[in-house]
Amino acid sequence: MPRVESAEPNHRLIALQRSLLVPPADPGALSEALRLLLSNPDLCHQMGQAGRERVLKNFTWRRTAERMAQAYEEVRREAALKGPA
């Protein structure tokens, strides 16, 4: 599913691979982004596929466990550097 997200100020409409970025509090830019998506089913499909591929690549249980183990290791290292409390 394509996304429309808030972006940094001073950007009108930025098309990324998985989402359209619009400036915060800019209803005209939001409207423009939604019209673009509603009028372009191929773009919606491409953005949806790109998002799905990202999720399948980066958010597997294995990848989550690897990141969790890395976080625990960083905490352990920091605690070892500080020494006993």
C-alpha positions as a Python dict, from the first residue, in 0.01 Angstrom:
ca = {
    (1, 'M'): (0, 0, 0),
    (2, 'P'): (143, 340, -92),
    (3, 'R'): (187, 594, 185),
    (4, 'V'): (158, 970, 210),
    (5, 'E'): (380, 1106, 487),
    (6, 'S'): (468, 1440, 638),
    (7, 'A'): (806, 1574, 524),
    (8, 'E'): (1038, 1858, 609),
    (9, 'P'): (907, 2210, 553),
    (10, 'N'): (983, 2377, 218),
    (11, 'H'): (937, 2057, 18),
    (12, 'R'): (632, 2060, -205),
    (13, 'L'): (585, 1694, -302),
    (14, 'I'): (858, 1434, -296),
    (15, 'A'): (800, 1095, -455),
    (16, 'L'): (1001, 815, -301),
    (17, 'Q'): (1000, 449, -388),
    (18, 'R'): (748, 358, -114),
    (19, 'S'): (577, 683, -21),
    (20, 'L'): (495, 1039, -113),
    (21, 'L'): (622, 1303, 128),
    (22, 'V'): (431, 1625, 180),
    (23, 'P'): (508, 1920, 407),
    (24, 'P'): (336, 1923, 746),
    (25, 'A'): (21, 2136, 774),
    (26, 'D'): (-6, 2176, 395),
    (27, 'P'): (-352, 2054, 291),
    (28, 'G'): (-288, 2152, -72),
    (29, 'A'): (18, 1927, -93),
    (30, 'L'): (-171, 1644, 79),
    (31, 'S'): (-456, 1684, -167),
    (32, 'E'): (-211, 1683, -457),
    (33, 'A'): (-48, 1363, -332),
    (34, 'L'): (-380, 1186, -285),
    (35, 'R'): (-499, 1292, -632),
    (36, 'L'): (-175, 1159, -780),
    (37, 'L'): (-226, 822, -616),
    (38, 'L'): (-596, 801, -700),
    (39, 'S'): (-528, 879, -1065),
    (40, 'N'): (-233, 645, -1102),
    (41, 'P'): (-306, 281, -1008),
    (42, 'D'): (27, 167, -1158),
    (43, 'L'): (217, 399, -923),
    (44, 'C'): (12, 268, -630),
    (45, 'H'): (98, -88, -728),
    (46, 'Q'): (470, -10, -766),
    (47, 'M'): (485, 169, -433),
    (48, 'G'): (294, -112, -264),
    (49, 'Q'): (532, -373, -405),
    (50, 'A'): (836, -173, -294),
    (51, 'G'): (693, -146, 58),
    (52, 'R'): (618, -518, 71),
    (53, 'E'): (970, -604, -44),
    (54, 'R'): (1116, -378, 225),
    (55, 'V'): (906, -543, 496),
    (56, 'L'): (993, -894, 380),
    (57, 'K'): (1364, -806, 372),
    (58, 'N'): (1399, -602, 690),
    (59, 'F'): (1129, -712, 929),
    (60, 'T'): (1159, -1089, 951),
    (61, 'W'): (1172, -1267, 1286),
    (62, 'R'): (1538, -1348, 1220),
    (63, 'R'): (1624, -985, 1153),
    (64, 'T'): (1429, -874, 1462),
    (65, 'A'): (1615, -1126, 1678),
    (66, 'E'): (1950, -1011, 1534),
    (67, 'R'): (1872, -647, 1616),
    (68, 'M'): (1755, -741, 1967),
    (69, 'A'): (2073, -941, 2030),
    (70, 'Q'): (2280, -647, 1905),
    (71, 'A'): (2096, -409, 2139),
    (72, 'Y'): (2154, -641, 2437),
    (73, 'E'): (2522, -666, 2348),
    (74, 'E'): (2555, -287, 2335),
    (75, 'V'): (2390, -253, 2677),
    (76, 'R'): (2616, -526, 2818),
    (77, 'R'): (2927, -351, 2680),
    (78, 'E'): (2823, -15, 2822),
    (79, 'A'): (2755, -172, 3162),
    (80, 'A'): (3096, -342, 3157),
    (81, 'L'): (3267, -11, 3083),
    (82, 'K'): (3094, 160, 3374),
    (83, 'G'): (3188, -116, 3616),
    (84, 'P'): (2995, -221, 3926),
    (85, 'A'): (2731, 20, 4050),
}
